[in-house]
Amino acid sequence: MNKDEVLEEKKVLGSGGYAFVNLSEEEELQFNLGVPHLFLGHIGRLDSEKFLRYYCKKCAKEYSGSPRIEYENLNENVGEGVILLEKGEYKCMNCNNIIAQYRKFNK
């Protein structure tokens, strides 16, 4: 990250909650799906330092900091030249509820 880069607080959604993260304008454009919302599943794995707080639907509570980030580097061939590089989950630190899941494939 460039030290002059401006970060903005953005709400990113997951099926089990949402989070507020600091993203640069470049990151926001990269992760935008053309709809007015950003999704953790599309963003993939973010550094825990980017998280300001998150909300867990199961606990019905907001927590400061980052959810737990669990991931595996698979490098698994899933067919026709497509390789699943990594899969991961964002989980609530309190109840272990999955806030969001993501998959990263080769390009």
C-alpha positions in Angstrom: 0.0 0.0 0.0 1.2 3.5 -0.9 1.6 5.6 2.2 -0.2 8.5 0.4 -3.1 6.2 -0.5 -6.4 7.3 1.0 -8.5 4.6 2.7 -12.2 4.8 3.1 -14.4 2.8 5.5 -16.7 0.5 3.4 -19.4 -1.9 4.5 -18.9 -5.4 2.9 -21.6 -8.0 3.1 -21.6 -11.7 3.8 -24.4 -14.3 4.2 -23.8 -14.5 8.0 -23.2 -10.8 8.7 -21.2 -7.9 7.5 -18.0 -6.0 8.2 -16.6 -2.5 8.0 -13.2 -2.4 6.4 -10.7 0.2 5.1 -10.3 0.0 1.4 -8.5 2.2 -1.1 -10.4 3.5 -4.2 -8.4 1.0 -6.3 -9.4 -1.9 -4.1 -13.0 -0.8 -4.1 -13.1 -0.7 -7.9 -11.3 -4.1 -8.2 -13.9 -5.8 -5.9 -17.0 -4.0 -7.3 -19.5 -6.3 -9.0 -21.4 -3.4 -10.6 -24.0 -3.3 -7.9 -24.2 -0.8 -5.0 -22.8 -3.3 -2.5 -19.4 -5.0 -1.9 -19.3 -8.6 -0.8 -16.6 -10.3 1.3 -16.9 -13.5 -0.8 -15.9 -11.5 -3.9 -13.1 -9.7 -2.1 -11.4 -12.8 -0.9 -8.9 -12.8 2.0 -8.2 -9.4 3.5 -5.5 -8.6 6.1 -7.1 -8.5 9.5 -5.7 -5.0 10.0 -8.1 -3.7 7.3 -11.1 -4.6 9.5 -12.6 -2.0 11.8 -15.5 -4.0 13.1 -17.9 -6.8 12.1 -21.5 -7.9 12.7 -22.5 -11.5 13.4 -26.1 -12.4 12.5 -26.1 -15.3 14.9 -25.0 -13.3 17.9 -27.0 -10.3 16.6 -24.0 -8.2 17.8 -21.3 -6.0 16.5 -17.7 -6.7 17.5 -14.6 -4.5 17.1 -11.7 -5.7 15.0 -11.5 -8.6 12.6 -13.4 -11.9 12.5 -11.3 -15.0 12.5 -9.9 -15.8 9.0 -9.4 -19.4 8.2 -8.1 -20.5 4.8 -6.5 -23.4 2.9 -4.1 -23.2 -0.1 -5.4 -26.0 -2.2 -4.1 -25.7 -5.8 -6.8 -28.2 -6.8 -7.6 -28.7 -10.5 -11.4 -28.3 -10.8 -11.5 -28.9 -14.5 -10.7 -27.4 -17.9 -7.6 -25.5 -16.7 -9.4 -23.9 -13.7 -7.5 -24.3 -10.5 -8.9 -23.6 -7.0 -6.0 -21.8 -5.4 -7.5 -21.0 -2.0 -10.7 -21.3 -0.1 -11.5 -19.6 3.2 -14.0 -18.4 5.7 -14.5 -15.4 7.9 -15.9 -16.6 11.3 -17.2 -14.8 14.3 -14.7 -14.8 17.1 -17.4 -15.4 19.7 -19.7 -18.1 18.3 -17.8 -19.4 15.3 -20.7 -18.5 12.9 -19.5 -18.1 9.3 -19.8 -14.4 8.3 -18.7 -15.1 4.7 -16.9 -17.7 2.5 -14.7 -17.1 -0.4 -12.9 -19.0 -3.2 -9.9 -17.8 -5.2 -9.3 -19.3 -8.7 -6.5 -18.9 -11.2 -7.2 -16.3 -13.8 
